[in-house]
Amino acid sequence: MPISSLNITAAEIDQLLTMVREESDHHHDGEDHHHDGEDHTYAAVETPAGEAKNQLQRTYGKQGFRTLIVTRFEQRGKQLRRIWFKLGADSTLADWSAPNVAMRLEIPVQPEEFAGIDGTPETASRAYTVAEVSAETGEIAIDFVTHGSTSPVMRWLERVAVDDTIYTWAPQQHRVPLAGTKTVFIADATALPAALSILRTTPTELVAGLITSAPADELDHNYDFLEGVEVIMAGADPGQLANEFTARDWSGLESVWAAGETAEMKPLRTHTRKTLGFAKQNTQVYGYWKRGLTTTALDVNRMRQVRETLASGGDLSELERRFEEDGV
């Protein structure tokens, strides 16, 4: 993406980041977010790795960044690389162990859209899901879909090594299906780790099926929790996920969990709500990314919308709902 395509100035970057810092500091003031009773969210750390964390806090405020340290690598498919991490002292394994736990990794590569603009973040903020937790080793795993681009994540993957440190915003559990409902799971390659993390703890009798457009080799693993589950491999072309879902008769289906490219999710949501008549709480359909738009551009667009909503006295909760569902 050309640098100019973001159409942003240093002054606007400062304004948007100030808004983020003020919200963060207001939210965290007086709170204790660490399990050992100490406040680690804004303390300076006098080490090279600690300075990177200090810089993140200067940029984004008291976000309570957590430390992850690379321990090992796995190739889980031709285009899927898994990285295992041990946790720093600022979190425990329990913080990461619920189904569909998401976080924002601060990739230590500056997005090209920010090159040459004073005051811009030095890292690329990217959302990922915990793919697996090992209680035996105390590690967590994150899966990265690899492709031929020169994005910050791809550039980082070229050089990341064992013992490297990376920081993430505090982990949070993302949406899961309504408890006790028979659910079909629909996921593209970017959402498959989230779907699998939920399926690990979902009783088989509550799983109507899994539809995915991820490459088949990404499921070629010992996933015992998929025994007895119908897995439907959809094509990767636009519309294939929705076609596989809408063309079938889902007898006994009570809810839908789906995630992937924003435009791909819209017909799924429409079919679930209007054709099947499911209530909102039974329709967990989310846009993770948007074709033709980088994550950096998407994040800036979101911050601009928050700024405009605050200025007009609008409803932030409705805006957050739209971000979650539509990804824009």
N, C-alpha and C positions, 0 to 999 in steps of 0.2 A: 504494500500500500504506500503511495507517495506520502512524504512527510506532510505536505500541505493539505492532504485529504481530510484531516481531522478539523482543520479550520479553527484552531485554538491558539490563544495568546498566553504569554507568561502571566499576565494579569488575571485572565480568567482561570487558569490553573490554580493560582494562589487563592482566588476567591472560592473555588470549589473545594480545595483541600482545607481551607479555613473552616468551611461549613462542616466537613467531615470531622475535623479535630474538635470543634466546639460540641458537636453531638456526642462524640466519643467521650470527651472529658466530662460532660454533664452526666452521661450514663454511668460512668465508672466512679465518679467522686464519692468517697465514703464507703465504697464497696470493697469487699475482700474476695478476690476471685481465685485464690490459690489454696490448694488442699491442705497445706501445712500451716495455715493461719497467717502467713506473711503476704504482703502486697508486692508481687513481682511485676506488676503491669507497667511500671514506668521508671524502674530503677536503672541507672546507668551501669553498664557492665564493662570493666576495663580489660577487655581482650579484643583481638582482631575480630573474632566472630561476634562478640558482644557489641562491638561498635556498629556492625550491620543491623543488629536489633535496635540499638539506640537511634540509628538513622530512620528506621521504620517508624518508631514512636514519635520522632520529631515530625515526620511527614503526616502520619495518620492519627496521632493522639494515643490515648490510653486504651488501646485495643486488646491488651492482654495477649501479646504474641507468644506462641508456643514454639519450642525448639525441637527440630527433628534432625537426626544424624544418620546419614546413609550407612547401611551395614552390608547390603548385598543386592544382586541383580538377578532377575529371571527373564528369559524370553518366553512369553506366554502365547505367542502367535507371531506370524510373520510381521504383523504391524502392531504388536502389543508388547510393551516392555514394562515389567513390574519392578518397582524399587521398594525394598524393605528398609524401614527406619527404626532405630531405637529412639526412645523419648528422652528429652531433657528433663531436668529436675522440676520444670514448671508445669508438668501434667502427669497424670497417671493413666494406666491402661484402661481403667474404667471410663475415662473421659471419651475414649474412642471406640468403645465396644458395642454400642447400640446399633441396630440395623440402620443403614443409610445415613451414616454420619458424614457430613460434608465439611470442608474447610476451604479457606483461600490461601493457597501457597503464594509466597512472595518469591517468584523466580528471579534469581540474581542476574538478570539481563534486561537492559532498558528497552521498552518497545520502540520500534523505529519511528512511530508517530511522534514521540517525544524528543527525538534527537535534535540537539541545538536549541531547545527551548529552556530557558532558565527556570529553575524551581520545580521542574517536573520530577515525578518519582523515578528513582534509580532502578526499581524492580518492576517486574510485570506481575500483576495480581491475577491469579488464575484459580478457578474453582475446581475442586476434585472431590471424589468420594473415597472413603476408606474401603478398599477392596477386600481386605482380610485382616484379622487380628490373630496373633499367635500368643495365647496365654502361656505356652511353654517357654518361648524365648523372650516374651515381653516386647515384641515388635509389631508394627503395623505395616501394611502394604498398600501402595497406591499404584494403579495401572495407568500407563500413558500410551495413548494411541499415537503411533509414529507416522509421519508423512513427509513428503519431500520439500516442505516449505522451509523458510528461514525464520520462522516465528521464534519468539523468545524461548518457548519451551523446547523446540527442536534444537536450538543453539545450545541450550543448557544441557540437554541430553547427550550432546556430542562430547562434553567435557566433564560431566559429573563423575565423581569417584567416591570410593568407600572412605568414610570418615568426614566427608563434606557435611557442612551444617546448612540447613535451610530453615526459614521461619514461616509460620503459618498463623493466620488469625485463629481465634479460639474455635474448636470444633463444635458443631451444632448438628443435631439430628434433623434431617430434612423429612419431608412428608412420607408417610407410610399408609398402606391401605386401612380402611376402617376395620377395626378389630372384629374378628369373627365372620367376615364376609368372604364369599368365594370370589376370587379375583383373577383376572387375566393380566399378565405383565407384558408390556410392549416397550421395546428399547432398541435404539440404534447403538452403534459401537460406543459412543460416548457415554451412554446411559447404562450399558450392560453391567458395569461394576456395581452400580446402585441397585439395579434389579436383583442381581445375585446376592447382594448383602442382605436384602429383605427376604429373599427366598430361603436363605440358610436357616431362618428361624420360623418359617411359615409352615404349618402342617400341610402335608400333601393334599389332604382332602379339601383344603381351602384354596388350592391353586387350580384354576381352570385351564391354564396353559401359559407358555412363554413364547412370544413372537419377537424375533430379533432380526435385524439386518446386519449384525456384526459378522465378520468372517467366521466360517465354521470352525477354524482351528482354535478360535478363542474359547470355544466350549469343549475342546478336546482335552479335558482334564478330569480328574477324579472328583466330580461333584456328586457326592452321594445324595445330597438333598434334591437332586433333579430326577432321581429314580421314581418312576411312576408319573412323571410330569410330561405332558405333551409339549415338545419343543418344535416350533414352526420356524423354519429359516426363510425369511423374506429376502427379496432382492434389494440391492442397495440403491436402486433408482428411486427418485422422488415418487411418492405415492404408494410404494409397495407395502410399507408397514400398514397403512390405512386399508389398503385393498385386502390384505390377509385377514384383517380384523372384521371389516364390514361384510365380507363375503360369507362368513360362517354363522351358523346358528349356535349361540352360546347358551345352551340349556342350563338353567340354574345359576347363571352368572349374576353376581350381586354388586360387583364394583370393578373399576378399571384403574390400573396404575400404568402410566405411560410417560416416557420422557425421550427427548431427542430434539431435532432441528425444529425451530419455531413453526415454520409453515407446515411441516409434516404433522404437527400435533393438532392443528386447528380442525381438520376433518374428523380426527379421532374424538376430540372433545364434543364437536357438534353431533356426531353419531351417538355418543354415549348419553348426552343430555337430552337431545330431541327425539332420536329414533328409539333408543332403549328406555328413555324416560327416567334415567338415574338422577337422584338428588345430587346436589353439589358435593356433599361430603362423601359420596360414593364415586366421585369423578376426580381422580388424582392424575391430572394430565399437565405436563410441564414442558416449557420450551427451555432447553439447555443452551442453545446457541442459535445464531441466525446466519444463514447462507449469505455470503458476500459482505459480511461485516465482521471486523476483527473484534476480539474480546475487549481490547483497549477502547476502541470506538464505542462499543456497546456500553462499557462502564461510564465513559464520559457522557454519553447520551442520557444514561440513567441519572447521573449526578445533576445534569442540567434540568431534567424533569423534576427532581426533588427540589432544586432551588426555585423553580417556577411555581411549584405547588405550595411551598412555604410562603413565597411572596404573595400569592393570591389567596392564602388562607384555605387552601384545598384540603382534601382528605388524603393524608399520607398512607393510611391503612389500605385504601382502595388502590393507590398507586403501587404499593408493595405487592398486593394481590396480582395486579397486572404484570409486574415484573416477574413474579413467580410462575404465573401461568403462561404468559406469552414470551417471556425472555427479552422484552424490549421496554 
